[in-house]
Structures are given as C-alpha cells and as structure tokens.
Amino acid sequence: MKSARTLVSIFRSQATRYTDDPRMRQLIDDLLEASSVFRELWAEQDVLDLSSGRKAMRLPDGSSREFDYLPLRIPDLPGACLMIYLGVA
C-alpha cells in the first residue's frame, strides 16, 4: 500500500496544476468511483512532489530487483518528466 499512497500523493500534486480542467476533475471522479483504495488514499490529502529514491520491482520471471530512480524535468513540457531507473548492484 506504500507505493499506492506515494503514487496518489504525487498525482494530487500534479492535479493541482489543472484545477480548472474539467477532464482532470472527471478523471478524479472516475477514480474515486472505481477504487476504494484510491478513495481512502485521496481522502488523506497527502501531497508529494516527484523525487529521487530507491524501489524494489518484481520482474517478469518472478524475481525482485532494486532500482534507483531519478525524475528529469522537461523544461519545454511543463509538468512532464522522464523517469530514469538504474539497477542497483
């Protein structure tokens, strides 16, 4: 649930940039209706910005591996970034 909490908190931060966009409001409403987990996490009102860190991912073969990640912001596309993942030895 920690990953879901983080993603919803980052999504909330991103959504604040589009408060006047009816498509964003509709997306949030659809997620609130479709997912009890999203409803619970959205109600917490946590806000996080994208940051670097480390996460474990399950690979297609069933094994797990850790990756460091880093967001690279794209100046010509406000709100967009490229996430870079590097395997941890």
C-alpha positions as CSV (number, residue, x, y, z in Angstrom):
1,M,0.0,0.0,0.0
2,K,3.0,2.3,0.5
3,S,3.6,2.5,-3.3
4,A,-0.1,3.3,-3.9
5,R,0.0,6.0,-1.2
6,T,3.1,7.6,-2.8
7,L,1.5,7.5,-6.3
8,V,-1.8,9.1,-5.2
9,S,0.2,11.8,-3.3
10,I,2.2,12.6,-6.4
11,F,-1.0,12.5,-8.5
12,R,-2.6,15.0,-6.1
13,S,0.4,17.3,-6.5
14,Q,0.2,17.1,-10.3
15,A,-3.6,17.6,-10.3
16,T,-3.2,21.0,-8.5
17,R,-1.8,22.3,-11.8
18,Y,-5.1,21.6,-13.6
19,T,-7.7,22.7,-11.2
20,D,-9.7,24.4,-13.9
21,D,-9.6,21.5,-16.4
22,P,-12.9,19.5,-16.4
23,R,-11.0,16.5,-17.7
24,M,-8.9,16.3,-14.6
25,R,-12.0,16.6,-12.4
26,Q,-13.6,13.8,-14.4
27,L,-10.6,11.6,-14.0
28,I,-10.5,12.1,-10.3
29,D,-14.2,11.4,-10.0
30,D,-13.9,8.2,-12.1
31,L,-11.0,7.0,-9.9
32,L,-13.0,7.8,-6.7
33,E,-15.9,5.8,-8.0
34,A,-13.9,2.9,-9.3
35,S,-11.4,2.3,-6.5
36,S,-12.0,2.1,-2.7
37,V,-8.2,2.2,-2.3
38,F,-8.0,5.4,-4.3
39,R,-10.9,6.9,-2.2
40,E,-9.1,6.1,1.0
41,L,-5.8,7.5,-0.1
42,W,-7.3,10.6,-1.8
43,A,-9.1,11.4,1.5
44,E,-5.8,11.6,3.3
45,Q,-4.9,14.7,1.2
46,D,-1.2,13.9,1.2
47,V,0.9,15.8,-1.4
48,L,4.3,14.8,-2.7
49,D,6.4,16.1,-5.5
50,L,8.4,13.7,-7.7
51,S,11.7,12.9,-6.1
52,S,14.6,10.5,-6.4
53,G,14.7,7.3,-4.4
54,R,15.0,3.6,-4.5
55,K,12.4,1.0,-5.1
56,A,12.1,-2.7,-5.5
57,M,10.4,-4.1,-8.6
58,R,9.1,-7.6,-9.3
59,L,10.5,-8.8,-12.7
60,P,8.6,-10.9,-15.2
61,D,10.5,-14.0,-14.1
62,G,9.2,-13.5,-10.5
63,S,12.4,-12.3,-9.0
64,S,12.8,-8.9,-7.4
65,R,15.5,-6.2,-8.1
66,E,16.2,-2.8,-6.6
67,F,16.5,0.3,-8.7
68,D,17.5,3.9,-8.0
69,Y,15.2,6.3,-9.8
70,L,15.5,10.0,-10.7
71,P,13.0,12.3,-12.4
72,L,14.4,14.5,-15.2
73,R,12.1,17.5,-15.8
74,I,11.5,18.6,-19.4
75,P,11.6,22.4,-19.5
76,D,9.6,22.7,-22.7
77,L,6.8,20.5,-21.4
78,P,5.6,21.9,-18.1
79,G,4.5,19.1,-15.7
80,A,6.3,16.4,-17.8
81,C,9.4,14.5,-16.7
82,L,11.4,11.4,-17.8
83,M,11.9,8.9,-15.1
84,I,15.4,7.2,-15.2
85,Y,15.8,3.9,-13.4
86,L,19.3,2.4,-12.7
87,G,19.8,-1.1,-11.4
88,V,21.4,-1.4,-8.0
89,A,24.3,-3.8,-8.0
